[in-house]
Amino acid sequence: MSYTPLQNPVPIKDQKWPDGTQPLVTTRTMTYNHVNFIDECIEGILMQETTFPVQVLIHDDASDDGTVEKLREYEKKYPNALKIYFQEVNSYRSPKKKALREPFFSQIKGKYLALCEGDDYWTDATKLQKQAEFLESHDDYVIAYHDAVVVDPEGKLLEDSKMSDEKKKDSSAEDLISGSSHILTLSMMYRNMGNIRESCIEAKYIKNGDNLLTAFLGQFGKGKYMSDIKPAVYLRHSGGIWSSLSEKEKEASKLNSYFWMYQYFKRIDNPIGKRAYFKKVGQLMNKTDDEYNLIMVKKGFFSKIVSFIARISN
């Protein structure tokens, strides 16, 4: 530990640490055209009360709706509390996405990472403190998480819980690897295991990395569900990347993830992962139709899926 903990928790925005202090936690926010939502996201981070230093990193992916201007205001108001990386060219659909984002990801220094997209926000000021304290005192756990509610852009409550009751529990390592847990990205804090893409070469083919992240972490420990943390807020709106996809496109994204996760666990000879994602790929392929095949072709890996299915069918 390269710092002396504060006697009592203090909001991040009011903390002052010596230059060069190593953060215990890094919060990571990815944002694009979230001008109507980014205030609540950032305020939910800066209100966090901790006894340890927190590195607040925000990545803007070349927003053009006024988000950049709002971020500049926060950068000016809290120069010591947050660091914002402004992407000059949108990276999300670029074939050079990894290279474009590397300068941002290389700045992550925390022992633990907590994620919150620019259109979501936290409501509990004790969230980071509670999660970090738990992980610090439980080496056999690799991730801590909690619930969230779902609202629309006007703040109307759509779902009072984004997790089913049976998923509101701790997760074994096998649960994490197999994907049987339901861990919300905006709720998680996890151990910084380094660059997953360096350990999992298959990651570069996966469109949605959330499933891969928890499965990867499961190789190193268990998951803790924390019911004493107030639910975060997940915003459902037409501008959201996942919300904007059709059901067919969502199935395509899942199949993409499961296929490459199967390849990863097969390569490292992990029987739990191999079995789980072999099954998931098969279940999704049973839903295949002509329109679905077209989506697979567009995703660029349909030929690999066909070859894979041909092998397991013989």
QUIUR-V230389 format. One record per run of one state. SS is the DSSP state (H for helix, E for strand, L for the rest). FROM is the first residue (numbers start at 1). LEN is the number of residues. If there is no record, write none. Layout:
# QUIUR-V230389
SS&FROM&LEN, SS&FROM&LEN
This chain:
# QUIUR-V230389
L&1&9, E&10&2, H&12&3, L&15&10, E&25&7, L&32&6, H&38&9, L&47&2, E&49&2, L&51&3, E&54&7, L&61&6, H&67&11, L&78&4, E&82&5, L&87&10, H&97&9, L&106&6, E&112&4, L&116&5, E&121&1, L&122&5, H&127&11, L&138&3, E&141&5, L&146&2, E&148&4, L&152&5, E&157&3, L&160&5, H&165&3, L&168&3, E&171&1, L&172&1, H&173&6, L&179&6, H&185&3, L&188&1, E&189&3, L&192&4, H&196&4, L&200&1, H&201&5, L&206&4, H&210&8, L&218&4, E&222&4, L&226&6, E&232&4, L&236&11, H&247&21, L&268&3, H&271&15, L&286&4, H&290&10, L&300&2, H&302&12, L&314&1
